[in-house]
Amino acid sequence: MLKEDNMFTKIVNYCKACYNELAHETTWPTGRELTHSAMVVLSASLVIALVVFAMDSVFRFIMTGLYSIGN
């Protein structure tokens, strides 16, 4: 029974420590910082998507040319 109490106490202490860290010791970003970070991620995602699209288009053009030579 003592071992179960000890395990329960450890879990409760862990949950209390997690709450304390999240509620009192974590620095959360402001709304402006969060918006800026979201815009950076969105911009980077669009740039990467455009690069992949361009690479795919070039590869398709090259492969179409090679297949048309073979026929």
C-alpha positions as CSV (number, residue, x, y, z in Angstrom):
1,M,0.0,0.0,0.0
2,L,2.9,2.3,0.8
3,K,4.3,1.9,-2.7
4,E,1.0,2.9,-4.3
5,D,0.8,6.0,-2.1
6,N,4.3,6.9,-3.1
7,M,3.6,6.5,-6.8
8,F,0.4,8.6,-6.4
9,T,2.3,11.3,-4.6
10,K,5.0,11.4,-7.3
11,I,2.3,11.8,-10.0
12,V,0.5,14.6,-8.0
13,N,3.8,16.4,-7.4
14,Y,4.7,16.1,-11.1
15,C,1.3,17.6,-12.1
16,K,1.8,20.4,-9.6
17,A,5.3,21.2,-11.0
18,C,4.0,21.2,-14.5
19,Y,1.2,23.6,-13.7
20,N,3.5,25.9,-11.8
21,E,5.9,26.0,-14.7
22,L,3.2,26.7,-17.3
23,A,1.3,29.2,-15.2
24,H,4.2,31.1,-13.5
25,E,7.5,30.5,-15.2
26,T,6.8,30.3,-18.9
27,T,7.1,33.4,-21.0
28,W,4.2,33.4,-23.5
29,P,4.5,35.4,-26.7
30,T,2.4,38.5,-27.2
31,G,-0.3,38.6,-29.8
32,R,1.9,40.7,-32.1
33,E,4.8,38.2,-31.8
34,L,2.5,35.3,-32.5
35,T,1.1,37.0,-35.6
36,H,4.6,37.8,-36.8
37,S,5.7,34.2,-36.3
38,A,2.6,32.9,-38.1
39,M,3.3,35.3,-41.1
40,V,7.0,34.1,-41.3
41,V,5.8,30.4,-41.3
42,L,3.2,31.2,-44.0
43,S,5.7,33.1,-46.1
44,A,8.3,30.3,-45.9
45,S,5.7,27.7,-46.7
46,L,4.6,29.6,-49.8
47,V,8.2,30.1,-51.0
48,I,9.0,26.4,-50.5
49,A,5.7,25.4,-52.3
50,L,6.7,27.7,-55.3
51,V,10.2,26.2,-55.4
52,V,8.8,22.6,-55.4
53,F,6.3,23.6,-58.1
54,A,9.0,25.1,-60.3
55,M,11.2,22.1,-59.9
56,D,8.3,19.8,-60.7
57,S,7.5,21.8,-63.8
58,V,11.1,21.8,-65.1
59,F,11.3,18.0,-64.4
60,R,8.0,17.4,-66.3
61,F,9.2,19.6,-69.2
62,I,12.5,17.6,-69.4
63,M,10.8,14.2,-69.1
64,T,8.2,15.1,-71.7
65,G,10.9,16.1,-74.1
66,L,12.9,12.9,-73.5
67,Y,9.8,10.7,-74.0
68,S,8.9,12.5,-77.2
69,I,12.4,11.9,-78.6
70,G,12.0,8.2,-77.9
71,N,8.7,7.9,-79.9
